Amino acid sequence: MTSNPYSTRTHEAMKEVLLEPEAPAPETFYHMLRGGPEKGNVTIWEPGRAGREYIKTLGHYHTWDFKETYRILAGEGIALFQKRASAEDEALEDVRVVHVKAGDVLEMPIGYGHILVNTGSGLLVTIDDSPSNDPSKPHADYEPIRRMHGMAYYIVEDNGVPALMRNSNYTSIAKEDLGGLSVIG
């Protein structure tokens, strides 16, 4: 028996990690077609925002160490990576922001939680080599991100450009590279 390789992440499923959960937003945030490392996994982000926040993935940490690579096929966006200082979610060792566009290759650092955000006006499309189609070996842990109501920063629109808003549920960040984005609010 095989599972359906296609799924979506809806606004309703994303509410617990959004800055403004009840703000108007597209019904579907992103589409996923999962083929695993052999066939590849395609993800397609809708353009738009949930309130001020750009459309993003839910975010997760990997449950075991493996190399994961995203190839950006279309669009533009921002990746946010964060590494926990310990098993406690509230303190972070490192936060990194990376801008991406069509043609870029993005390697997920081992040990870092990550999201990808569509900051463009069209679709953001990636293909990756994550082992996400093996139900016997789950690759992603979404709970730490859900518990903290998102990543360390929300990526929001501010006067027509992306900016960051700090998620106050995180107590400290030891080191950060915010990719030149301003921090507001």
C-alpha positions as CSV (number, residue, x, y, z in Angstrom):
1,M,0.0,0.0,0.0
2,T,1.3,3.4,-0.9
3,S,0.3,6.8,0.3
4,N,-0.9,9.7,-1.8
5,P,2.3,11.6,-2.9
6,Y,0.3,14.9,-3.2
7,S,-0.7,17.0,-0.3
8,T,-1.2,20.7,0.6
9,R,-0.7,22.8,3.7
10,T,-3.7,25.0,4.3
11,H,-4.2,28.3,6.1
12,E,-6.0,26.4,8.8
13,A,-3.1,24.0,9.3
14,M,-0.7,26.9,9.5
15,K,-2.5,29.1,12.1
16,E,-0.5,27.9,15.1
17,V,2.8,29.2,13.6
18,L,1.6,32.5,12.1
19,L,2.1,36.0,13.5
20,E,-1.5,36.9,12.8
21,P,-3.4,33.5,12.7
22,E,-6.8,35.1,12.0
23,A,-5.7,37.5,9.3
24,P,-7.0,37.1,5.8
25,A,-4.8,34.6,3.8
26,P,-4.9,32.3,0.8
27,E,-6.8,29.0,1.6
28,T,-3.7,27.0,0.5
29,F,-0.2,28.1,1.4
30,Y,1.7,25.4,-0.5
31,H,1.5,22.2,-2.5
32,M,3.7,19.2,-2.1
33,L,4.5,16.3,-4.4
34,R,6.6,13.7,-2.6
35,G,8.8,11.3,-4.5
36,G,11.7,11.0,-2.0
37,P,15.4,11.2,-2.7
38,E,15.2,9.1,-5.9
39,K,12.4,11.0,-7.7
40,G,12.6,14.3,-5.8
41,N,10.1,16.3,-3.9
42,V,8.4,19.3,-5.5
43,T,7.0,22.1,-3.4
44,I,5.0,25.1,-4.8
45,W,4.3,28.1,-2.6
46,E,1.4,30.4,-3.4
47,P,2.2,34.1,-3.5
48,G,0.6,36.5,-1.0
49,R,0.5,37.0,2.7
50,A,-1.3,36.0,5.9
51,G,-1.9,39.5,7.2
52,R,1.6,41.1,7.1
53,E,3.5,37.7,7.0
54,Y,4.6,36.2,3.7
55,I,3.4,32.7,2.8
56,K,5.8,30.1,4.3
57,T,6.3,26.5,5.1
58,L,5.4,25.2,8.6
59,G,9.0,24.6,9.5
60,H,10.7,21.6,11.1
61,Y,13.9,20.1,12.5
62,H,15.2,16.9,11.0
63,T,14.9,13.8,13.2
64,W,18.3,12.4,12.1
65,D,21.3,13.8,10.3
66,F,21.2,13.8,6.5
67,K,22.1,16.2,3.8
68,E,19.1,18.0,2.2
69,T,19.4,20.2,-0.9
70,Y,16.8,22.5,-2.4
71,R,17.0,23.6,-6.0
72,I,15.0,26.8,-6.6
73,L,13.2,26.3,-9.9
74,A,11.1,29.5,-10.0
75,G,10.4,32.5,-8.0
76,E,12.2,34.2,-5.1
77,G,12.1,33.9,-1.4
78,I,13.9,33.8,1.9
79,A,15.1,30.8,3.9
80,L,15.4,31.1,7.7
81,F,17.5,28.6,9.6
82,Q,17.8,28.3,13.4
83,K,19.8,26.0,15.7
84,R,18.7,25.3,19.2
85,A,21.3,25.8,22.0
86,S,20.0,22.6,23.7
87,A,17.0,20.4,23.7
88,E,15.1,23.5,25.1
89,D,13.5,25.4,22.3
90,E,13.6,28.9,23.9
91,A,17.3,29.6,23.5
92,L,18.9,29.6,20.1
93,E,22.6,29.1,19.3
94,D,22.4,30.5,15.7
95,V,19.9,32.1,13.3
96,R,20.6,32.7,9.6
97,V,18.6,34.4,6.8
98,V,19.4,33.5,3.2
99,H,17.8,35.1,0.1
100,V,17.0,32.7,-2.8
101,K,15.9,33.0,-6.4
102,A,15.4,30.8,-9.4
103,G,18.7,28.9,-10.2
104,D,20.0,28.9,-6.7
105,V,20.9,25.7,-4.8
106,L,20.3,25.8,-1.0
107,E,21.8,23.2,1.4
108,M,20.0,22.8,4.7
109,P,22.6,22.9,7.5
110,I,22.6,19.8,9.6
111,G,21.0,20.4,13.0
112,Y,19.1,23.5,12.0
113,G,15.3,24.0,11.8
114,H,14.2,25.7,8.6
115,I,11.4,27.3,6.7
116,L,11.2,28.8,3.2
117,V,9.1,31.9,2.5
118,N,7.7,33.1,-0.8
119,T,8.5,36.9,-1.0
120,G,7.8,37.2,-4.7
121,S,4.7,38.1,-6.6
122,G,4.5,34.7,-8.4
123,L,4.9,31.0,-7.4
124,L,8.0,29.8,-5.6
125,V,8.9,26.3,-6.8
126,T,11.6,24.0,-5.5
127,I,12.7,20.4,-5.9
128,D,14.6,18.7,-3.0
129,D,16.1,15.4,-2.1
130,S,14.6,14.9,1.3
131,P,13.7,11.3,2.3
132,S,10.1,12.5,3.0
133,N,8.4,9.5,1.4
134,D,9.6,6.8,3.9
135,P,6.9,6.4,6.5
136,S,9.1,3.9,8.5
137,K,11.7,6.6,9.1
138,P,10.1,10.0,9.7
139,H,12.5,12.8,8.7
140,A,10.8,15.9,10.2
141,D,9.8,17.1,13.7
142,Y,7.3,19.9,13.5
143,E,6.4,20.1,17.2
144,P,9.2,22.4,18.4
145,I,8.2,25.0,15.8
146,R,4.5,24.6,16.7
147,R,5.2,24.9,20.4
148,M,7.0,28.1,19.9
149,H,4.3,29.5,17.5
150,G,6.8,29.7,14.6
151,M,10.5,30.3,14.1
152,A,12.6,33.0,15.8
153,Y,11.5,35.6,13.3
154,Y,8.4,36.2,11.2
155,I,9.1,37.4,7.7
156,V,6.7,40.3,7.0
157,E,6.0,42.9,4.4
158,D,7.1,46.4,5.5
159,N,6.6,49.3,3.0
160,G,6.7,46.9,0.1
161,V,9.9,44.9,1.1
162,P,10.6,41.9,3.4
163,A,11.5,42.7,7.0
164,L,11.7,40.6,10.2
165,M,9.6,40.6,13.4
166,R,11.0,38.8,16.4
167,N,9.0,35.9,17.9
168,S,9.0,36.8,21.6
169,N,8.6,33.1,22.6
170,Y,12.4,32.7,22.0
171,T,14.4,33.9,25.1
172,S,17.8,34.4,23.4
173,I,19.8,34.2,20.2
174,A,23.5,33.9,20.7
175,K,24.5,34.6,17.1
176,E,22.6,35.8,14.0
177,D,23.1,36.7,10.4
178,L,19.8,38.4,9.2
179,G,20.8,38.7,5.6
180,G,20.5,42.4,5.6
181,L,16.8,42.5,6.5
182,S,15.6,45.1,9.0
183,V,14.0,44.1,12.2
184,I,10.7,46.0,12.9
185,G,8.2,46.1,15.7
